């Protein structure tokens, strides 16, 4: 697979991933005390971080989207 995630997209994904992981494990909010929300946010956060690191988004590939200029 070729890279399809650009720099700005990677930064936003990484920030969102970190925020979701923080909310899931360190925020202490009552909503994230429930297992569904806690682990759901953690899974989405890890996926966001992973796609920002490898520069490949499978959903972008399915829909033919690219946010990077050099690919």
N, CA, C and O atoms as a CHARMM CRD file, in Angstrom:
* protein
*
  284
    1    1 UNK  N      0.84200  -1.17500   0.00000 PROA 1      0.00000
    2    1 UNK  CA     0.00000   0.00000   0.00000 PROA 1      0.00000
    3    1 UNK  C      0.89000   1.24200   0.00000 PROA 1      0.00000
    4    1 UNK  O      1.95700   1.25800   0.61300 PROA 1      0.00000
    5    2 UNK  N      0.44500   2.25300  -0.67800 PROA 2      0.00000
    6    2 UNK  CA     1.17700   3.51200  -0.70700 PROA 2      0.00000
    7    2 UNK  C      0.60800   4.47200   0.32700 PROA 2      0.00000
    8    2 UNK  O     -0.55200   4.36800   0.72600 PROA 2      0.00000
    9    3 UNK  N      1.43900   5.40000   0.74600 PROA 3      0.00000
   10    3 UNK  CA     1.01300   6.39100   1.74800 PROA 3      0.00000
   11    3 UNK  C     -0.11700   7.24300   1.18100 PROA 3      0.00000
   12    3 UNK  O     -0.07900   7.64600   0.01900 PROA 3      0.00000
   13    4 UNK  N     -1.11000   7.50900   2.00300 PROA 4      0.00000
   14    4 UNK  CA    -2.23300   8.34200   1.56900 PROA 4      0.00000
   15    4 UNK  C     -2.67700   9.35200   2.63100 PROA 4      0.00000
   16    4 UNK  O     -3.74500   9.95200   2.50500 PROA 4      0.00000
   17    5 UNK  N     -1.86700   9.54200   3.67200 PROA 5      0.00000
   18    5 UNK  CA    -2.19400  10.47300   4.75000 PROA 5      0.00000
   19    5 UNK  C     -1.13400  11.56500   4.77600 PROA 5      0.00000
   20    5 UNK  O      0.05400  11.28300   4.93200 PROA 5      0.00000
   21    6 UNK  N     -1.56600  12.80600   4.62300 PROA 6      0.00000
   22    6 UNK  CA    -0.65400  13.94600   4.58900 PROA 6      0.00000
   23    6 UNK  C     -0.23600  14.42600   5.97000 PROA 6      0.00000
   24    6 UNK  O     -0.68100  13.89500   6.98800 PROA 6      0.00000
   25    7 UNK  N      0.61900  15.43300   5.99100 PROA 7      0.00000
   26    7 UNK  CA     1.20500  15.92900   7.23400 PROA 7      0.00000
   27    7 UNK  C      0.16200  16.51800   8.18500 PROA 7      0.00000
   28    7 UNK  O      0.13800  16.17200   9.36600 PROA 7      0.00000
   29    8 UNK  N     -0.68000  17.38700   7.69000 PROA 8      0.00000
   30    8 UNK  CA    -1.70500  18.00000   8.55600 PROA 8      0.00000
   31    8 UNK  C     -2.65900  16.92200   9.07200 PROA 8      0.00000
   32    8 UNK  O     -3.03400  16.93600  10.24400 PROA 8      0.00000
   33    9 UNK  N     -3.04500  16.01000   8.22000 PROA 9      0.00000
   34    9 UNK  CA    -3.92100  14.90300   8.60000 PROA 9      0.00000
   35    9 UNK  C     -3.25000  14.05000   9.68000 PROA 9      0.00000
   36    9 UNK  O     -3.90700  13.63800  10.63600 PROA 9      0.00000
   37   10 UNK  N     -1.95500  13.78300   9.53700 PROA 10     0.00000
   38   10 UNK  CA    -1.22200  12.99300  10.52600 PROA 10     0.00000
   39   10 UNK  C     -1.19000  13.70000  11.87500 PROA 10     0.00000
   40   10 UNK  O     -1.36900  13.06100  12.91200 PROA 10     0.00000
   41   11 UNK  N     -0.96700  15.00400  11.87300 PROA 11     0.00000
   42   11 UNK  CA    -0.91800  15.75700  13.12600 PROA 11     0.00000
   43   11 UNK  C     -2.27700  15.72500  13.82700 PROA 11     0.00000
   44   11 UNK  O     -2.35400  15.52200  15.03800 PROA 11     0.00000
   45   12 UNK  N     -3.33800  15.92600  13.05900 PROA 12     0.00000
   46   12 UNK  CA    -4.68800  15.89200  13.64400 PROA 12     0.00000
   47   12 UNK  C     -5.03800  14.51100  14.17500 PROA 12     0.00000
   48   12 UNK  O     -5.64900  14.38700  15.23600 PROA 12     0.00000
   49   13 UNK  N     -4.65400  13.47100  13.43900 PROA 13     0.00000
   50   13 UNK  CA    -4.92500  12.09800  13.89400 PROA 13     0.00000
   51   13 UNK  C     -4.15700  11.78600  15.17400 PROA 13     0.00000
   52   13 UNK  O     -4.70200  11.18400  16.10000 PROA 13     0.00000
   53   14 UNK  N     -2.89600  12.19400  15.22400 PROA 14     0.00000
   54   14 UNK  CA    -2.08700  11.94200  16.41900 PROA 14     0.00000
   55   14 UNK  C     -2.66600  12.68000  17.62700 PROA 14     0.00000
   56   14 UNK  O     -2.74800  12.11900  18.72000 PROA 14     0.00000
   57   15 UNK  N     -3.06500  13.93000  17.43100 PROA 15     0.00000
   58   15 UNK  CA    -3.65200  14.70400  18.52600 PROA 15     0.00000
   59   15 UNK  C     -4.95600  14.07000  19.00500 PROA 15     0.00000
   60   15 UNK  O     -5.18800  13.94700  20.20700 PROA 15     0.00000
   61   16 UNK  N     -5.80000  13.67100  18.06400 PROA 16     0.00000
   62   16 UNK  CA    -7.06100  13.02600  18.43200 PROA 16     0.00000
   63   16 UNK  C     -6.80700  11.71400  19.16100 PROA 16     0.00000
   64   16 UNK  O     -7.48300  11.40600  20.14200 PROA 16     0.00000
   65   17 UNK  N     -5.84400  10.94600  18.69000 PROA 17     0.00000
   66   17 UNK  CA    -5.51300   9.68300  19.34100 PROA 17     0.00000
   67   17 UNK  C     -5.04400   9.89100  20.77000 PROA 17     0.00000
   68   17 UNK  O     -5.46000   9.16800  21.67400 PROA 17     0.00000
   69   18 UNK  N     -4.17700  10.87800  20.97900 PROA 18     0.00000
   70   18 UNK  CA    -3.69100  11.15700  22.33100 PROA 18     0.00000
   71   18 UNK  C     -4.80500  11.65300  23.24800 PROA 18     0.00000
   72   18 UNK  O     -4.86600  11.27200  24.41700 PROA 18     0.00000
   73   19 UNK  N     -5.68000  12.49700  22.72400 PROA 19     0.00000
   74   19 UNK  CA    -6.80900  12.99600  23.51800 PROA 19     0.00000
   75   19 UNK  C     -7.73200  11.84300  23.91000 PROA 19     0.00000
   76   19 UNK  O     -8.16700  11.76100  25.05800 PROA 19     0.00000
   77   20 UNK  N     -8.02800  10.96600  22.97600 PROA 20     0.00000
   78   20 UNK  CA    -8.91500   9.83300  23.28700 PROA 20     0.00000
   79   20 UNK  C     -8.28700   8.89900  24.31700 PROA 20     0.00000
   80   20 UNK  O     -8.97800   8.41100  25.21100 PROA 20     0.00000
   81   21 UNK  N     -7.00200   8.65000  24.20200 PROA 21     0.00000
   82   21 UNK  CA    -6.34100   7.80200  25.19400 PROA 21     0.00000
   83   21 UNK  C     -6.31800   8.47100  26.56500 PROA 21     0.00000
   84   21 UNK  O     -6.50100   7.80700  27.58500 PROA 21     0.00000
   85   22 UNK  N     -6.09600   9.77600  26.58800 PROA 22     0.00000
   86   22 UNK  CA    -6.14500  10.50300  27.85800 PROA 22     0.00000
   87   22 UNK  C     -7.53700  10.40800  28.48200 PROA 22     0.00000
   88   22 UNK  O     -7.67900  10.12400  29.67100 PROA 22     0.00000
   89   23 UNK  N     -8.55800  10.65100  27.66400 PROA 23     0.00000
   90   23 UNK  CA    -9.92300  10.59500  28.18600 PROA 23     0.00000
   91   23 UNK  C    -10.26000   9.20000  28.70700 PROA 23     0.00000
   92   23 UNK  O    -10.92100   9.05800  29.73600 PROA 23     0.00000
   93   24 UNK  N     -9.80900   8.18700  27.99900 PROA 24     0.00000
   94   24 UNK  CA   -10.14000   6.81800  28.38600 PROA 24     0.00000
   95   24 UNK  C     -9.47800   6.40900  29.69900 PROA 24     0.00000
   96   24 UNK  O    -10.09600   5.71900  30.51000 PROA 24     0.00000
   97   25 UNK  N     -8.23400   6.82300  29.91900 PROA 25     0.00000
   98   25 UNK  CA    -7.50100   6.27400  31.05700 PROA 25     0.00000
   99   25 UNK  C     -7.17800   7.26300  32.17200 PROA 25     0.00000
  100   25 UNK  O     -6.95800   6.83600  33.30500 PROA 25     0.00000
  101   26 UNK  N     -7.14100   8.55700  31.90100 PROA 26     0.00000
  102   26 UNK  CA    -6.67300   9.49000  32.91700 PROA 26     0.00000
  103   26 UNK  C     -7.64800  10.60600  33.27200 PROA 26     0.00000
  104   26 UNK  O     -7.39700  11.34400  34.22400 PROA 26     0.00000
  105   27 UNK  N     -8.74100  10.75300  32.55000 PROA 27     0.00000
  106   27 UNK  CA    -9.60500  11.91200  32.77400 PROA 27     0.00000
  107   27 UNK  C    -10.46400  11.79400  34.02800 PROA 27     0.00000
  108   27 UNK  O    -10.74600  12.80500  34.67100 PROA 27     0.00000
  109   28 UNK  N    -10.88000  10.60200  34.38700 PROA 28     0.00000
  110   28 UNK  CA   -11.75000  10.42200  35.53600 PROA 28     0.00000
  111   28 UNK  C    -13.18700  10.83400  35.28300 PROA 28     0.00000
  112   28 UNK  O    -13.98200  10.91200  36.22000 PROA 28     0.00000
  113   29 UNK  N    -13.53100  11.10000  34.03700 PROA 29     0.00000
  114   29 UNK  CA   -14.90600  11.48200  33.71100 PROA 29     0.00000
  115   29 UNK  C    -15.82900  10.27600  33.88900 PROA 29     0.00000
  116   29 UNK  O    -15.44300   9.15300  33.56200 PROA 29     0.00000
  117   30 UNK  N    -17.03400  10.49100  34.39900 PROA 30     0.00000
  118   30 UNK  CA   -17.96500   9.38200  34.63200 PROA 30     0.00000
  119   30 UNK  C    -18.32200   8.61900  33.35400 PROA 30     0.00000
  120   30 UNK  O    -18.53300   7.40700  33.39800 PROA 30     0.00000
  121   31 UNK  N    -18.39100   9.31100  32.23200 PROA 31     0.00000
  122   31 UNK  CA   -18.73000   8.63700  30.98000 PROA 31     0.00000
  123   31 UNK  C    -17.70000   7.56100  30.64300 PROA 31     0.00000
  124   31 UNK  O    -18.05700   6.48500  30.16200 PROA 31     0.00000
  125   32 UNK  N    -16.42900   7.85100  30.89400 PROA 32     0.00000
  126   32 UNK  CA   -15.37700   6.90400  30.54100 PROA 32     0.00000
  127   32 UNK  C    -15.12000   5.87200  31.63600 PROA 32     0.00000
  128   32 UNK  O    -14.19200   5.07100  31.52400 PROA 32     0.00000
  129   33 UNK  N    -15.92700   5.88300  32.68500 PROA 33     0.00000
  130   33 UNK  CA   -15.85500   4.83400  33.69300 PROA 33     0.00000
  131   33 UNK  C    -16.55000   3.57100  33.18900 PROA 33     0.00000
  132   33 UNK  O    -16.27500   2.46900  33.66500 PROA 33     0.00000
  133   34 UNK  N    -17.44800   3.74100  32.22400 PROA 34     0.00000
  134   34 UNK  CA   -18.13200   2.59500  31.62200 PROA 34     0.00000
  135   34 UNK  C    -17.18400   1.90900  30.64900 PROA 34     0.00000
  136   34 UNK  O    -16.47500   2.56300  29.88500 PROA 34     0.00000
  137   35 UNK  N    -17.18400   0.59800  30.68800 PROA 35     0.00000
  138   35 UNK  CA   -16.24200  -0.18100  29.86900 PROA 35     0.00000
  139   35 UNK  C    -16.38200   0.09200  28.37700 PROA 35     0.00000
  140   35 UNK  O    -15.37400   0.19600  27.67800 PROA 35     0.00000
  141   36 UNK  N    -17.59500   0.20700  27.88100 PROA 36     0.00000
  142   36 UNK  CA   -17.81500   0.40600  26.45000 PROA 36     0.00000
  143   36 UNK  C    -17.15200   1.68400  25.96500 PROA 36     0.00000
  144   36 UNK  O    -16.46100   1.67300  24.94600 PROA 36     0.00000
  145   37 UNK  N    -17.34900   2.77200  26.67100 PROA 37     0.00000
  146   37 UNK  CA   -16.77000   4.04600  26.26000 PROA 37     0.00000
  147   37 UNK  C    -15.26100   4.09100  26.50100 PROA 37     0.00000
  148   37 UNK  O    -14.50600   4.63500  25.69500 PROA 37     0.00000
  149   38 UNK  N    -14.84300   3.51700  27.61200 PROA 38     0.00000
  150   38 UNK  CA   -13.42900   3.52600  27.95000 PROA 38     0.00000
  151   38 UNK  C    -12.60900   2.77200  26.90400 PROA 38     0.00000
  152   38 UNK  O    -11.65200   3.31500  26.35100 PROA 38     0.00000
  153   39 UNK  N    -12.98100   1.53300  26.63700 PROA 39     0.00000
  154   39 UNK  CA   -12.20200   0.72800  25.69900 PROA 39     0.00000
  155   39 UNK  C    -12.48700   1.10100  24.25000 PROA 39     0.00000
  156   39 UNK  O    -11.62500   0.93500  23.38800 PROA 39     0.00000
  157   40 UNK  N    -13.67400   1.59900  23.97700 PROA 40     0.00000
  158   40 UNK  CA   -13.96200   2.10100  22.63300 PROA 40     0.00000
  159   40 UNK  C    -13.09200   3.29200  22.29300 PROA 40     0.00000
  160   40 UNK  O    -12.53700   3.36700  21.19600 PROA 40     0.00000
  161   41 UNK  N    -12.96800   4.23500  23.23500 PROA 41     0.00000
  162   41 UNK  CA   -12.10300   5.40100  23.02500 PROA 41     0.00000
  163   41 UNK  C    -10.64700   4.97900  22.91800 PROA 41     0.00000
  164   41 UNK  O     -9.89700   5.54600  22.12300 PROA 41     0.00000
  165   42 UNK  N    -10.24200   4.00400  23.69800 PROA 42     0.00000
  166   42 UNK  CA    -8.86100   3.52500  23.64900 PROA 42     0.00000
  167   42 UNK  C     -8.54800   2.87500  22.30400 PROA 42     0.00000
  168   42 UNK  O     -7.47800   3.10600  21.74100 PROA 42     0.00000
  169   43 UNK  N     -9.45800   2.07700  21.79100 PROA 43     0.00000
  170   43 UNK  CA    -9.23800   1.41600  20.50000 PROA 43     0.00000
  171   43 UNK  C     -9.17100   2.44000  19.37800 PROA 43     0.00000
  172   43 UNK  O     -8.28400   2.37500  18.52800 PROA 43     0.00000
  173   44 UNK  N    -10.09700   3.37600  19.37300 PROA 44     0.00000
  174   44 UNK  CA   -10.08900   4.41500  18.34300 PROA 44     0.00000
  175   44 UNK  C     -8.82400   5.26800  18.46000 PROA 44     0.00000
  176   44 UNK  O     -8.23900   5.65000  17.44700 PROA 44     0.00000
  177   45 UNK  N     -8.40700   5.56600  19.67300 PROA 45     0.00000
  178   45 UNK  CA    -7.19000   6.33900  19.88800 PROA 45     0.00000
  179   45 UNK  C     -5.95800   5.63200  19.36100 PROA 45     0.00000
  180   45 UNK  O     -5.10600   6.25700  18.72900 PROA 45     0.00000
  181   46 UNK  N     -5.85400   4.34700  19.61100 PROA 46     0.00000
  182   46 UNK  CA    -4.71400   3.56600  19.11100 PROA 46     0.00000
  183   46 UNK  C     -4.73400   3.49700  17.58900 PROA 46     0.00000
  184   46 UNK  O     -3.68300   3.59700  16.95600 PROA 46     0.00000
  185   47 UNK  N     -5.89900   3.32900  16.99600 PROA 47     0.00000
  186   47 UNK  CA    -6.00800   3.28900  15.53300 PROA 47     0.00000
  187   47 UNK  C     -5.59700   4.63400  14.93400 PROA 47     0.00000
  188   47 UNK  O     -4.89200   4.67400  13.92600 PROA 47     0.00000
  189   48 UNK  N     -6.03300   5.73100  15.54800 PROA 48     0.00000
  190   48 UNK  CA    -5.64000   7.06100  15.05600 PROA 48     0.00000
  191   48 UNK  C     -4.12700   7.25300  15.12900 PROA 48     0.00000
  192   48 UNK  O     -3.51700   7.76600  14.19100 PROA 48     0.00000
  193   49 UNK  N     -3.52700   6.84100  16.24000 PROA 49     0.00000
  194   49 UNK  CA    -2.07000   6.95500  16.36200 PROA 49     0.00000
  195   49 UNK  C     -1.35400   6.07300  15.35200 PROA 49     0.00000
  196   49 UNK  O     -0.35800   6.48900  14.75900 PROA 49     0.00000
  197   50 UNK  N     -1.85000   4.86400  15.15200 PROA 50     0.00000
  198   50 UNK  CA    -1.20600   3.94600  14.20200 PROA 50     0.00000
  199   50 UNK  C     -1.27900   4.47600  12.77500 PROA 50     0.00000
  200   50 UNK  O     -0.28600   4.42700  12.05100 PROA 50     0.00000
  201   51 UNK  N     -2.43600   4.98000  12.36200 PROA 51     0.00000
  202   51 UNK  CA    -2.54300   5.49900  11.00100 PROA 51     0.00000
  203   51 UNK  C     -1.70000   6.75100  10.81500 PROA 51     0.00000
  204   51 UNK  O     -1.22800   7.01800   9.71000 PROA 51     0.00000
  205   52 UNK  N     -1.50400   7.51800  11.87400 PROA 52     0.00000
  206   52 UNK  CA    -0.64600   8.70100  11.74100 PROA 52     0.00000
  207   52 UNK  C      0.82400   8.29900  11.64800 PROA 52     0.00000
  208   52 UNK  O      1.61100   8.98600  10.99700 PROA 52     0.00000
  209   53 UNK  N      1.19200   7.21800  12.27800 PROA 53     0.00000
  210   53 UNK  CA     2.58200   6.77300  12.23200 PROA 53     0.00000
  211   53 UNK  C      2.95400   6.09400  10.91700 PROA 53     0.00000
  212   53 UNK  O      4.04300   6.32000  10.39000 PROA 53     0.00000
  213   54 UNK  N      2.06300   5.26700  10.38800 PROA 54     0.00000
  214   54 UNK  CA     2.39300   4.52100   9.16500 PROA 54     0.00000
  215   54 UNK  C      1.98500   5.24200   7.88600 PROA 54     0.00000
  216   54 UNK  O      2.30100   4.78000   6.79000 PROA 54     0.00000
  217   55 UNK  N      1.29200   6.36500   8.01200 PROA 55     0.00000
  218   55 UNK  CA     0.86300   7.19900   6.88000 PROA 55     0.00000
  219   55 UNK  C     -0.09500   6.48200   5.92000 PROA 55     0.00000
  220   55 UNK  O     -0.20600   6.86100   4.75400 PROA 55     0.00000
  221   56 UNK  N     -0.77300   5.46300   6.40400 PROA 56     0.00000
  222   56 UNK  CA    -1.71600   4.72000   5.55900 PROA 56     0.00000
  223   56 UNK  C     -3.04500   4.59400   6.28800 PROA 56     0.00000
  224   56 UNK  O     -3.10100   4.13400   7.42800 PROA 56     0.00000
  225   57 UNK  N     -4.11100   5.00700   5.61800 PROA 57     0.00000
  226   57 UNK  CA    -5.45100   4.85700   6.15900 PROA 57     0.00000
  227   57 UNK  C     -6.22500   3.90500   5.24000 PROA 57     0.00000
  228   57 UNK  O     -6.44800   4.22400   4.07200 PROA 57     0.00000
  229   58 UNK  N     -6.63000   2.75500   5.74900 PROA 58     0.00000
  230   58 UNK  CA    -7.36300   1.81100   4.90600 PROA 58     0.00000
  231   58 UNK  C     -8.67200   2.37800   4.34900 PROA 58     0.00000
  232   58 UNK  O     -9.04300   2.05500   3.22000 PROA 58     0.00000
  233   59 UNK  N     -9.37200   3.20700   5.10700 PROA 59     0.00000
  234   59 UNK  CA   -10.61300   3.79100   4.59800 PROA 59     0.00000
  235   59 UNK  C    -10.34000   4.75500   3.45000 PROA 59     0.00000
  236   59 UNK  O    -11.11200   4.81300   2.49300 PROA 59     0.00000
  237   60 UNK  N     -9.24200   5.51300   3.53700 PROA 60     0.00000
  238   60 UNK  CA    -8.86700   6.39200   2.43400 PROA 60     0.00000
  239   60 UNK  C     -8.58500   5.56200   1.18800 PROA 60     0.00000
  240   60 UNK  O     -8.95500   5.96100   0.08300 PROA 60     0.00000
  241   61 UNK  N     -7.93800   4.41600   1.35200 PROA 61     0.00000
  242   61 UNK  CA    -7.62100   3.55700   0.20900 PROA 61     0.00000
  243   61 UNK  C     -8.90200   3.03000  -0.44200 PROA 61     0.00000
  244   61 UNK  O     -8.99400   2.96800  -1.66800 PROA 61     0.00000
  245   62 UNK  N     -9.87500   2.65500   0.36500 PROA 62     0.00000
  246   62 UNK  CA   -11.13900   2.13800  -0.16700 PROA 62     0.00000
  247   62 UNK  C    -11.86300   3.19800  -0.98800 PROA 62     0.00000
  248   62 UNK  O    -12.40800   2.90600  -2.05300 PROA 62     0.00000
  249   63 UNK  N    -11.86500   4.43300  -0.48700 PROA 63     0.00000
  250   63 UNK  CA   -12.58500   5.50700  -1.16600 PROA 63     0.00000
  251   63 UNK  C    -11.72500   6.28700  -2.15700 PROA 63     0.00000
  252   63 UNK  O    -12.21500   7.21200  -2.80500 PROA 63     0.00000
  253   64 UNK  N    -10.44900   5.92500  -2.28100 PROA 64     0.00000
  254   64 UNK  CA    -9.57000   6.58900  -3.23500 PROA 64     0.00000
  255   64 UNK  C     -9.16000   7.99100  -2.83000 PROA 64     0.00000
  256   64 UNK  O     -8.89000   8.82700  -3.69300 PROA 64     0.00000
  257   65 UNK  N     -9.10900   8.26300  -1.54400 PROA 65     0.00000
  258   65 UNK  CA    -8.74100   9.59100  -1.05000 PROA 65     0.00000
  259   65 UNK  C     -7.25700   9.64900  -0.72400 PROA 65     0.00000
  260   65 UNK  O     -6.65900   8.64600  -0.33600 PROA 65     0.00000
  261   66 UNK  N     -6.66800  10.82500  -0.88400 PROA 66     0.00000
  262   66 UNK  CA    -5.28400  11.07000  -0.48800 PROA 66     0.00000
  263   66 UNK  C     -5.20100  12.50000   0.03800 PROA 66     0.00000
  264   66 UNK  O     -5.74400  13.42700  -0.56400 PROA 66     0.00000
  265   67 UNK  N     -4.51800  12.66600   1.16500 PROA 67     0.00000
  266   67 UNK  CA    -4.33500  14.00900   1.69400 PROA 67     0.00000
  267   67 UNK  C     -2.86400  14.43300   1.65900 PROA 67     0.00000
  268   67 UNK  O     -2.50300  15.49000   2.17600 PROA 67     0.00000
  269   68 UNK  N     -2.03600  13.61600   1.05600 PROA 68     0.00000
  270   68 UNK  CA    -0.62000  13.97900   0.96500 PROA 68     0.00000
  271   68 UNK  C     -0.29200  14.47400  -0.44100 PROA 68     0.00000
  272   68 UNK  O     -0.85200  14.00300  -1.43100 PROA 68     0.00000
  273   69 UNK  N      0.60400  15.41100  -0.50200 PROA 69     0.00000
  274   69 UNK  CA     0.97100  16.00500  -1.79200 PROA 69     0.00000
  275   69 UNK  C      2.01300  15.17500  -2.54000 PROA 69     0.00000
  276   69 UNK  O      1.99300  15.11800  -3.77000 PROA 69     0.00000
  277   70 UNK  N      2.91800  14.53700  -1.81000 PROA 70     0.00000
  278   70 UNK  CA     4.02900  13.84500  -2.44800 PROA 70     0.00000
  279   70 UNK  C      3.74000  12.39900  -2.85300 PROA 70     0.00000
  280   70 UNK  O      4.62300  11.72200  -3.37900 PROA 70     0.00000
  281   71 UNK  N      2.53300  11.92100  -2.61900 PROA 71     0.00000
  282   71 UNK  CA     2.25100  10.52900  -2.98400 PROA 71     0.00000
  283   71 UNK  C      1.37800  10.41200  -4.21600 PROA 71     0.00000
  284   71 UNK  O      1.05700   9.30300  -4.64300 PROA 71     0.00000
